């Protein structure tokens, strides 16, 4: 084939893809069911044989949990943009990171592991725009097979279908990155300055996983505890204790402990009536932070006799967070 007859191929650019967990496209039961089906069918998330789990999922879970899930999303849905906070903040992070990198040869995009926009569609779009190399940043500071690994699985599945594969680099976990810790401590300090009555305790609530994942060798639990220890070491107010808990348990099996809800309900009995809660494992506010923690958990604490509970927002689209994202991806870019 002569050169002049060769089809036009875009090339010479680099891509950055931010990936978060996922969200329903809307508040319709159909969209929520579709999202839950994709999410809960992932064997990295539910480690049961398909022949056992799928009848339970399709016969019971998807016909009951969709109503509870919709009620939760209704409480936190962004009416002004008609989307979930997770979608809004992930998109904003990509837009602001693109502005911060400010290089026409670098294209920053975003995707969701479950739901839309999919990893597959965004990788294809970056490749079609001429990205010969793509840096993928899973937005999970602590590595877990049910989060980081499943992002990698989907990335590699997409690559398997491409004739011209871009070079792909996965940004590793950053649970102990000095700037991540510094950002979290600064968030706590700023929130503390706004309170007249300082908390007696700070609770760092991480998303839970079944305890058997830890027993099988998943490093998630250990990395969460390291994050907490590093925050404790950098925390200037030694008179205010900081501790880790785990939220969002599901099903009858034992999950990582101590449980967030049980801990909060027990604190007033220990004469602890003022607390502050932060969620270091979440970089964007979502249904787990806004509904489960800021509404449900805070309500349980107050019902148990608690006086005041301050919830620290996630890093979201703050300048400090966008700077951290740049620091995480910059070493992988040829600029």
C-alpha positions as CSV (number, residue, x, y, z in Angstrom):
1,X,0.0,0.0,0.0
2,X,1.4,3.4,-0.9
3,X,1.9,5.9,1.9
4,X,-0.7,8.3,0.4
5,X,-3.3,5.6,0.5
6,X,-2.7,4.8,4.2
7,X,-5.7,5.6,6.4
8,X,-5.2,8.5,8.7
9,X,-4.1,7.4,12.2
10,X,-3.9,9.8,15.1
11,X,-0.7,9.3,17.2
12,X,1.9,11.0,19.3
13,X,-0.3,11.8,22.4
14,X,-0.4,10.5,25.9
15,X,-3.6,9.8,27.9
16,X,-4.5,9.9,31.6
17,X,-7.5,7.9,32.8
18,X,-9.0,8.5,36.2
19,X,-11.2,5.5,37.3
20,X,-13.6,5.3,40.2
21,X,-16.1,2.7,41.3
22,X,-19.3,3.6,39.5
23,X,-22.8,4.9,39.8
24,X,-26.3,4.5,38.4
25,X,-27.0,6.7,35.3
26,X,-30.2,8.0,36.9
27,X,-32.6,7.4,39.8
28,X,-34.8,5.0,37.7
29,X,-35.1,1.5,39.0
30,X,-33.9,0.1,35.7
31,X,-30.7,2.1,35.8
32,X,-30.1,1.2,39.5
33,X,-30.8,-2.5,38.8
34,X,-28.4,-2.5,35.8
35,X,-25.7,-0.9,37.9
36,X,-26.1,-3.3,40.8
37,X,-26.2,-6.3,38.5
38,X,-22.8,-5.3,36.9
39,X,-21.3,-4.4,40.3
40,X,-22.4,-7.5,42.2
41,X,-21.7,-9.9,39.4
42,X,-18.0,-9.2,39.6
43,X,-16.3,-12.2,41.2
44,X,-13.7,-9.8,42.6
45,X,-16.5,-8.2,44.7
46,X,-18.5,-11.3,45.6
47,X,-16.1,-14.3,45.8
48,X,-18.7,-17.0,45.4
49,X,-19.1,-19.5,42.5
50,X,-21.5,-18.1,39.9
51,X,-23.7,-21.2,40.1
52,X,-24.3,-20.3,43.8
53,X,-24.4,-16.5,43.7
54,X,-26.2,-15.7,40.5
55,X,-29.6,-17.3,41.4
56,X,-29.4,-15.3,44.7
57,X,-28.5,-12.1,43.0
58,X,-31.1,-12.3,40.3
59,X,-33.8,-13.9,42.3
60,X,-33.6,-12.0,45.6
61,X,-31.0,-9.2,45.7
62,X,-31.8,-7.3,42.5
63,X,-35.6,-7.5,43.3
64,X,-35.2,-6.0,46.8
65,X,-32.0,-4.0,47.1
66,X,-32.8,-1.7,44.2
67,X,-35.5,0.1,46.3
68,X,-33.1,0.6,49.3
69,X,-30.4,1.8,46.9
70,X,-32.7,4.3,45.2
71,X,-33.8,5.7,48.5
72,X,-30.2,6.2,49.5
73,X,-29.3,7.9,46.2
74,X,-32.4,10.1,46.3
75,X,-31.1,11.7,49.5
76,X,-27.8,12.8,47.9
77,X,-28.6,13.2,44.2
78,X,-27.3,16.4,42.6
79,X,-30.5,17.9,41.2
80,X,-28.7,20.8,39.6
81,X,-26.7,18.5,37.3
82,X,-28.9,15.4,37.5
83,X,-26.2,13.0,38.5
84,X,-24.6,11.4,41.5
85,X,-21.9,13.3,43.5
86,X,-19.4,10.6,42.6
87,X,-19.9,11.1,38.8
88,X,-19.8,14.9,39.3
89,X,-16.6,15.0,41.3
90,X,-14.8,12.4,39.2
91,X,-15.5,14.4,36.1
92,X,-14.4,17.6,37.8
93,X,-11.1,16.0,38.9
94,X,-10.4,15.0,35.3
95,X,-11.2,18.5,34.0
96,X,-9.1,20.2,36.7
97,X,-6.2,17.8,36.3
98,X,-6.2,18.4,32.5
99,X,-6.0,22.2,33.2
100,X,-3.2,21.7,35.7
101,X,-1.1,19.5,33.4
102,X,-1.8,22.1,30.6
103,X,-0.1,20.2,27.7
104,X,-1.8,19.7,24.3
105,X,0.0,16.4,24.0
106,X,-1.7,15.0,27.2
107,X,-5.4,14.1,27.2
108,X,-7.1,13.5,30.6
109,X,-10.3,11.6,30.8
110,X,-12.3,9.6,33.4
111,X,-14.3,6.4,33.6
112,X,-16.2,4.2,36.0
113,X,-15.5,0.5,36.7
114,X,-19.2,-0.2,36.8
115,X,-21.7,1.8,34.8
116,X,-21.0,4.7,32.5
117,X,-18.7,5.9,31.1
118,X,-17.1,2.5,30.9
119,X,-13.3,1.9,31.0
120,X,-13.6,0.2,27.7
121,X,-15.2,3.1,26.0
122,X,-12.8,5.7,27.4
123,X,-9.7,3.6,26.6
124,X,-10.9,3.3,23.0
125,X,-11.6,7.0,22.8
126,X,-8.1,7.9,24.1
127,X,-6.6,5.5,21.6
128,X,-8.6,7.0,18.8
129,X,-7.5,10.5,19.8
130,X,-3.9,9.4,19.2
131,X,-2.8,8.3,22.7
132,X,0.0,5.8,22.2
133,X,0.5,5.5,26.0
134,X,-2.1,5.8,28.7
135,X,-1.6,6.2,32.5
136,X,-4.5,4.7,34.5
137,X,-5.1,6.0,38.0
138,X,-7.5,3.9,40.1
139,X,-8.9,6.4,42.6
140,X,-8.4,4.1,45.6
141,X,-5.5,5.0,47.9
142,X,-5.5,1.6,49.5
143,X,-5.1,-1.5,47.2
144,X,-7.9,-4.1,47.4
145,X,-8.6,-6.9,45.0
146,X,-12.3,-5.8,44.9
147,X,-11.4,-2.3,43.8
148,X,-7.9,-1.7,42.3
149,X,-7.5,-5.2,40.9
150,X,-10.8,-5.2,39.2
151,X,-10.0,-1.9,37.5
152,X,-6.8,-3.6,36.1
153,X,-8.8,-6.6,35.0
154,X,-11.1,-4.4,33.0
155,X,-8.3,-2.4,31.5
156,X,-6.5,-5.6,30.3
157,X,-9.8,-7.1,29.0
158,X,-10.2,-3.9,26.9
159,X,-6.6,-4.1,25.6
160,X,-7.2,-7.7,24.5
161,X,-9.7,-6.5,21.9
162,X,-7.5,-3.8,20.4
163,X,-5.4,-4.3,17.3
164,X,-3.1,-1.4,18.1
165,X,-2.7,-1.5,21.9
166,X,-1.4,1.7,23.6
167,X,1.3,1.3,26.3
168,X,-0.5,1.2,29.6
169,X,0.8,2.0,33.0
170,X,-1.2,1.6,36.2
171,X,-0.5,4.1,39.0
172,X,0.1,2.0,42.2
173,X,-1.7,2.4,45.5
174,X,-0.8,5.5,47.4
175,X,-2.0,4.9,50.9
176,X,1.4,6.0,52.4
177,X,2.2,8.8,49.9
178,X,3.5,11.8,52.0
179,X,1.4,14.3,50.1
180,X,-1.7,12.1,50.5
181,X,-1.1,12.0,54.3
182,X,-0.4,15.7,54.4
183,X,-3.6,16.5,52.5
184,X,-5.7,14.4,54.9
185,X,-4.1,15.9,58.0
186,X,-4.7,19.4,56.6
187,X,-8.4,18.6,56.0
188,X,-8.8,17.5,59.6
189,X,-7.0,20.6,61.0
190,X,-9.2,23.0,58.9
191,X,-12.3,21.3,60.0
192,X,-11.2,21.4,63.6
193,X,-10.6,25.1,63.4
194,X,-14.2,25.7,62.5
195,X,-15.6,24.0,65.6
196,X,-16.3,25.8,68.9
197,X,-16.2,22.5,70.9
198,X,-13.4,20.3,69.8
199,X,-14.2,16.6,69.3
200,X,-13.1,14.1,71.9
201,X,-12.3,11.5,69.2
202,X,-11.7,11.3,65.5
203,X,-13.0,8.3,63.6
204,X,-11.4,7.3,60.3
205,X,-14.0,5.1,58.5
206,X,-12.8,2.9,55.7
207,X,-15.0,0.8,53.4
208,X,-15.2,-2.7,54.8
209,X,-14.5,-6.1,53.1
210,X,-15.2,-9.6,54.3
211,X,-12.5,-10.7,56.8
212,X,-11.7,-13.7,54.7
213,X,-10.2,-11.4,52.1
214,X,-7.6,-10.5,54.6
215,X,-7.0,-14.1,55.5
216,X,-6.5,-14.9,51.8
217,X,-3.7,-12.3,51.6
218,X,-5.4,-9.1,50.5
219,X,-3.3,-6.1,51.8
220,X,-6.2,-3.7,52.1
221,X,-6.7,-4.0,55.9
222,X,-3.0,-3.4,56.6
223,X,-2.8,-0.5,54.2
224,X,-5.8,1.2,55.9
225,X,-4.1,0.8,59.3
226,X,-0.9,2.2,57.9
227,X,-2.7,5.3,56.6
228,X,-4.3,5.8,60.1
229,X,-0.9,5.4,61.8
230,X,0.8,7.9,59.5
231,X,-2.1,10.4,60.1
232,X,-1.7,9.8,63.9
233,X,2.0,10.5,63.7
234,X,1.5,13.7,61.7
235,X,-1.5,14.9,63.8
236,X,-0.4,17.8,66.1
237,X,-3.3,17.4,68.6
238,X,-2.2,14.4,70.6
239,X,-5.0,15.0,73.1
240,X,-7.6,14.0,70.4
241,X,-7.4,10.3,69.7
242,X,-7.7,8.9,66.2
243,X,-9.0,5.4,65.4
244,X,-9.9,3.3,62.4
245,X,-13.3,1.6,61.8
246,X,-14.9,-0.1,58.8
247,X,-18.3,0.5,57.2
248,X,-20.6,-0.9,54.5
249,X,-20.7,-4.5,55.6
250,X,-23.1,-6.7,53.6
251,X,-24.4,-10.2,54.2
252,X,-24.0,-12.6,57.2
253,X,-20.2,-13.2,57.2
254,X,-17.7,-11.4,59.4
255,X,-16.2,-8.3,57.9
256,X,-13.2,-6.2,58.9
257,X,-13.7,-4.8,62.4
258,X,-14.3,-2.6,64.4
259,X,-17.5,-1.8,62.6
260,X,-18.2,1.9,62.1
261,X,-21.9,1.8,63.1
262,X,-21.3,-0.3,66.2
263,X,-18.4,1.9,67.3
264,X,-20.4,5.1,67.0
265,X,-23.4,3.7,68.9
266,X,-21.0,2.6,71.7
267,X,-19.1,5.9,72.2
268,X,-21.7,7.8,74.3
269,X,-21.6,4.9,76.8
270,X,-17.9,5.7,77.0
271,X,-18.6,9.3,77.8
272,X,-17.6,10.4,74.3
273,X,-20.2,12.8,73.1
274,X,-18.4,14.8,70.4
275,X,-16.6,13.3,67.5
276,X,-15.4,14.0,64.0
277,X,-15.6,11.4,61.2
278,X,-13.4,11.3,58.1
279,X,-13.3,8.7,55.3
280,X,-9.7,8.6,54.0
281,X,-10.3,5.7,51.6
282,X,-12.8,7.7,49.5
283,X,-11.4,10.5,47.4
284,X,-14.9,11.7,46.2
285,X,-18.1,12.1,48.2
286,X,-20.5,9.4,47.3
287,X,-23.5,7.4,48.6
288,X,-21.2,5.7,51.2
289,X,-19.9,9.0,52.6
290,X,-23.0,11.3,52.2
291,X,-25.8,8.9,53.0
292,X,-24.3,6.1,55.0
293,X,-22.0,8.3,57.1
294,X,-23.3,11.9,57.1
295,X,-26.9,10.9,57.4
296,X,-27.3,7.3,58.8
297,X,-24.2,7.0,60.9
298,X,-24.5,10.5,62.4
299,X,-28.2,9.8,63.1
300,X,-27.3,6.6,65.0
301,X,-24.6,8.3,67.0
302,X,-27.1,11.0,68.1
303,X,-29.8,8.5,68.9
304,X,-27.3,6.7,71.1
305,X,-26.8,9.9,73.1
306,X,-24.1,11.7,71.1
307,X,-24.0,15.5,71.2
308,X,-22.2,16.5,68.0
309,X,-20.7,14.7,65.0
310,X,-18.7,16.7,62.4
311,X,-18.3,14.9,59.1
312,X,-15.2,15.9,57.0
313,X,-15.9,16.1,53.3
314,X,-13.7,14.0,50.9
315,X,-11.0,15.7,49.0
316,X,-13.3,16.0,45.9
317,X,-12.2,18.7,43.5
318,X,-10.1,20.7,46.0
319,X,-6.9,22.3,44.7
320,X,-4.9,20.1,47.1
321,X,-6.4,17.0,45.7
322,X,-5.8,18.0,42.1
323,X,-2.2,18.7,43.0
324,X,-1.9,15.2,44.5
325,X,-3.4,13.6,41.4
326,X,-0.8,15.5,39.3
327,X,2.0,14.2,41.5
328,X,0.7,10.7,41.1
329,X,0.6,10.7,37.3
330,X,3.4,13.1,36.4
331,X,6.2,10.5,36.9
332,X,4.6,8.3,34.3
333,X,4.3,11.0,31.6
334,X,7.0,11.8,29.1
335,X,6.6,15.6,29.4
